[in-house]
Amino acid sequence: MTHRQSNNQWSGGIEAHPAPKNSEGKNLAGKVLASIFWDQDGILLHDYLPRVQIINAEYYSSLLVQLKGILKEKRRGKVTKSVLFLHDNAPAHRALAT
């Protein structure tokens, strides 16, 4: 018996835990993109991408504009010159607009 089979034995199997569905019978389980920006003092901004939208340079740039405003409001006096911002090399992050 494999590890997965033994886990299914105790949990009732995958069929015992079906994915939630809406009134039209469509599967509600799925991927959601969450963008979270934080610093040493806590979370500054969290955003969930709408299901019908894809992340692109325009959307990501708008998040950065929101973040700039939040930094000015929440971290007043802490940011004196600039902010060091580290993100990966995703296409939306590398775009010239970003």
C-alpha positions in Angstrom: 0.0 0.0 0.0 1.4 3.4 -1.0 1.5 6.4 1.3 -1.3 8.1 -0.7 -3.5 5.0 -0.5 -3.1 4.8 3.2 -4.0 8.5 3.6 -7.1 8.0 1.5 -8.1 5.0 3.6 -8.3 7.2 6.7 -9.9 10.3 5.1 -12.5 8.5 3.0 -10.7 9.1 -0.2 -10.8 12.0 -2.6 -14.5 11.3 -3.4 -15.4 12.0 0.2 -14.1 15.6 -0.1 -15.5 17.0 -3.3 -14.6 20.5 -4.4 -17.2 23.1 -3.5 -19.6 24.2 -6.3 -21.8 27.2 -6.9 -25.5 27.1 -7.7 -24.7 26.5 -11.4 -22.6 23.4 -10.6 -19.3 25.1 -11.5 -16.3 24.3 -9.4 -15.4 27.1 -7.0 -12.0 25.7 -6.0 -9.2 27.2 -8.1 -6.2 29.3 -8.1 -6.3 32.9 -6.8 -3.3 35.3 -7.1 -2.6 37.1 -3.9 -0.1 40.0 -3.9 1.2 40.8 -0.4 3.6 43.7 0.4 5.1 43.9 3.8 8.0 45.3 5.8 9.5 44.6 9.2 6.6 46.3 10.9 3.8 44.2 9.2 1.6 43.9 6.2 1.2 47.1 4.1 -1.0 45.9 1.3 -2.7 42.7 0.2 -4.6 42.4 -3.0 -6.4 39.5 -4.7 -6.5 39.4 -8.5 -10.1 39.1 -9.9 -10.6 35.7 -11.6 -11.3 37.1 -15.0 -8.2 39.3 -15.0 -4.6 38.4 -15.7 -1.7 40.2 -14.1 0.1 42.5 -16.5 2.3 45.6 -16.3 -0.6 48.0 -16.0 -2.2 46.1 -13.1 1.1 45.6 -11.3 2.0 49.2 -11.7 -1.3 50.3 -10.2 -0.5 48.1 -7.2 2.8 49.9 -6.8 1.1 53.2 -6.9 -1.2 52.1 -4.2 1.8 50.8 -2.2 3.5 54.2 -2.5 0.5 56.0 -1.0 0.2 53.5 1.8 3.9 53.8 2.6 3.5 57.6 2.8 0.5 57.2 5.1 1.6 54.3 7.3 5.4 54.8 7.5 5.5 58.5 7.7 8.9 59.6 8.8 10.5 56.2 8.4 11.1 56.5 4.6 13.6 59.4 4.1 15.3 58.8 0.8 14.2 55.7 -1.1 12.8 52.2 -0.8 14.6 49.1 -1.7 12.2 46.8 -3.5 12.9 43.2 -4.3 10.8 41.2 -6.7 11.3 38.3 -9.1 11.7 38.5 -12.9 8.1 37.8 -13.9 7.1 39.6 -17.1 4.8 42.1 -15.3 7.7 42.9 -13.0 10.2 43.4 -15.8 8.1 45.6 -18.0 9.3 49.1 -18.7 6.1 50.7 -17.2 6.7 48.9 -13.9 
